[in-house]
Amino acid sequence: MTKEILLRLIIYPFYALLFYGFWQMTFESANRAIDIYDTKAKLVGPIGLIFSLIYPVTDILIGLKKLFKKK
């Protein structure tokens, strides 16, 4: 139990940082000097947003399922 909580305290901020980085790539990448980087960012950013949300959302849903199953 404690091991799982410590692991989540490390992993969730990491995924939040990834989400922030991909958010910057997707919506605020217009200040790039070279156009090719902007195009790559527009392609990779939304995919990264999806992947950075998969683990935290599924982990929360599984935790809620276990919580309601106990009651």
TIVOLO-215685 format. One line per 3 residues: number of its first residue (from 1); for each residue z, x, y of N, C-alpha, C. Coordinates in steps of 0.1 Angstrom, whole numbers, plus 5000, padded with zeros to 4 digits. Example, Ala and Ser with C-alpha at 12.3 -4.5 7.8 and 13.67 -1.06 7.14 Angstrom:
1) 5078:5132:4943:5078:5123:4955:5078:5132:4967; 5071:5128:4978:5071:5137:4989:5079:5129:5000
This chain:
1) 5000:5008:4988:5000:5000:5000:5000:5009:5013; 5009:5019:5013:5010:5027:5025:4997:5036:5026; 4992:5040:5015:4980:5048:5015:4968:5040:5021
4) 4967:5028:5017:4956:5019:5022:4957:5017:5037; 4969:5016:5042:4972:5014:5057:4968:5027:5064; 4973:5038:5059:4969:5051:5066:4954:5053:5066
7) 4948:5050:5055:4933:5051:5054:4926:5043:5064; 4931:5031:5066:4925:5022:5076:4928:5026:5090; 4939:5033:5093:4942:5038:5106:4933:5049:5110
10) 4927:5056:5100:4918:5067:5102:4903:5061:5103; 4900:5052:5094:4886:5048:5092:4882:5038:5104; 4891:5029:5107:4887:5019:5118:4884:5026:5131
13) 4891:5035:5136:4887:5042:5148:4874:5049:5147; 4872:5055:5135:4859:5062:5133:4847:5052:5134; 4849:5041:5128:4838:5031:5128:4837:5025:5142
16) 4848:5024:5150:4847:5019:5164:4839:5029:5172; 4841:5042:5170:4834:5053:5177:4819:5052:5173; 4816:5050:5160:4802:5049:5156:4796:5037:5163
19) 4803:5026:5163:4798:5013:5170:4795:5016:5185; 4804:5023:5191:4802:5026:5206:4790:5035:5208; 4788:5045:5199:4777:5053:5200:4764:5046:5198
22) 4763:5038:5188:4751:5030:5186:4749:5020:5197; 4759:5014:5202:4758:5005:5213:4752:5012:5225; 4756:5024:5228:4751:5032:5239:4736:5035:5236
25) 4733:5038:5224:4719:5041:5221:4710:5029:5223; 4715:5017:5219:4707:5005:5219:4705:5000:5234; 4716:4998:5241:4716:4991:5253:4716:5000:5266
28) 4720:5012:5265:4722:5020:5277:4715:5034:5275; 4703:5034:5269:4696:5046:5267:4685:5049:5277; 4684:5041:5287:4674:5042:5297:4675:5055:5305
31) 4686:5062:5305:4687:5074:5314:4683:5086:5306; 4676:5085:5295:4671:5097:5288:4659:5103:5296; 4658:5116:5296:4647:5123:5303:4634:5122:5296
34) 4634:5122:5282:4622:5122:5275:4620:5108:5268; 4608:5103:5269:4606:5089:5264:4607:5088:5249; 4605:5098:5241:4606:5097:5226:4620:5095:5222
37) 4630:5100:5229:4644:5098:5226:4647:5083:5228; 4642:5077:5238:4644:5063:5241:4639:5054:5230; 4627:5058:5226:4621:5050:5215:4629:5051:5202
40) 4633:5063:5199:4641:5065:5186:4654:5058:5188; 4660:5058:5199:4673:5051:5201:4671:5036:5200; 4660:5031:5205:4658:5016:5203:4655:5012:5189
43) 4650:5021:5181:4648:5018:5167:4661:5020:5158; 4668:5031:5161:4679:5035:5152:4692:5027:5157; 4693:5024:5170:4705:5018:5175:4709:5005:5168
46) 4700:4995:5167:4704:4982:5161:4708:4984:5146; 4701:4993:5139:4704:4995:5125:4718:5001:5124; 4721:5011:5132:4734:5017:5132:4745:5007:5136
49) 4742:4997:5145:4752:4987:5148:4755:4979:5136; 4745:4975:5128:4747:4967:5116:4756:4975:5106; 4752:4988:5104:4759:4996:5094:4773:4999:5098
52) 4775:5000:5111:4789:5004:5116:4798:4992:5115; 4793:4980:5113:4801:4968:5112:4803:4963:5098; 4795:4968:5088:4796:4963:5074:4810:4966:5068
55) 4815:4978:5069:4828:4981:5062:4839:4974:5069; 4841:4975:5082:4853:4968:5088:4853:4953:5085; 4841:4947:5087:4841:4932:5085:4843:4928:5071
58) 4837:4935:5061:4840:4931:5047:4854:4934:5043; 4860:4945:5049:4874:4948:5046:4883:4937:5051; 4881:4933:5063:4889:4922:5069:4887:4909:5061
61) 4875:4906:5057:4873:4894:5049:4880:4894:5035; 4879:4906:5029:4886:4907:5016:4901:4906:5018; 4906:4912:5028:4921:4911:5031:4925:4897:5034
64) 4917:4889:5041:4920:4875:5044:4919:4867:5031; 4909:4870:5022:4908:4863:5010:4920:4865:5001; 4925:4878:5000:4937:4881:4993:4950:4874:4999
67) 4950:4873:5012:4962:4867:5018:4962:4852:5015; 4951:4846:5016:4951:4831:5013:4952:4828:4998; 4948:4838:4990:4949:4835:4976:4963:4836:4971
70) 4972:4844:4978:4986:4845:4974:4993:4832:4977; 4989:4825:4987:4997:4813:4991:4993:4801:4983
